[in-house]
Amino acid sequence: MPTLFYHAGACSLAPHIVLEWTGTPYEAVAVEFGSPELLAVNPAGAVPVLREDDGWTLTQAGAILHHLVRKHPQADLGGGDDLHASAEFDRWSSFFTGDLHPAFFPVFTPRRYTTSREQADHDAVQEAGRKLVRKRLAQLDAHLEGREWVLDRRSAIDAYAFPMLRWAMKVLPEGISGWANVQALHDRIAADPAVQTVLAREESA
């Protein structure tokens, strides 16, 4: 069966949820960053990694989500079949890959964004990252006005959003309650029984 290599709390949570939503058998393997087990399937040392039955491996969360949507059409996780729906799926996948996810990088690893060794400078980099996270959340919140899901129905894009919303709750002192639509999306996903199963698995890993 397919194997997902994940790290608890990372963006690999998104394909972990989608695999659970498909209702098909899979194996989930928790790995540590830099571990020989992870490097054996992805020399870049990053998660997620999906290894299919034939040994073929796929990296990058967005690519894995697109693959799973195509592989499991019966799960109806693509957000729609017409041309516009497909484009919207791609648009919001790109938003999470290229806009919201990178906004967290200065917060998580400020030393990558300055040559200074001064803590005050690292703090300033982190605050710049938090400012960008807030900007992206505001964009998402505006889009979600009058919607239950990012697309016209529940899709893999909602799973993609979920780990990032959890990060925002942790790194923003004010949390995400100021963006009511974003908070509602988080809560809606978190209440899903399949998501609760995945979270319990990752928290016990």
Secondary structure, 3 states (H helix, E strand, C coil): CCEEEECCCCCCHHHHHHHHHHCCCCEEEECCCCCHHHHHHCCCCCCCEEECCCCCEEECHHHHHHHHHHHCHHHCCCCCCCHHHHHHHHHHHHHHHHHHHHHCHHHHCHHHHCCCCCHHHHHHHHHHHHHHHHHHHHHHHHHHCCCCCCCCCCCHHHHHHHHHHHHHHHHCCCCCCCCHHHHHHHHHHHCCHHHHHHHHHHHHC
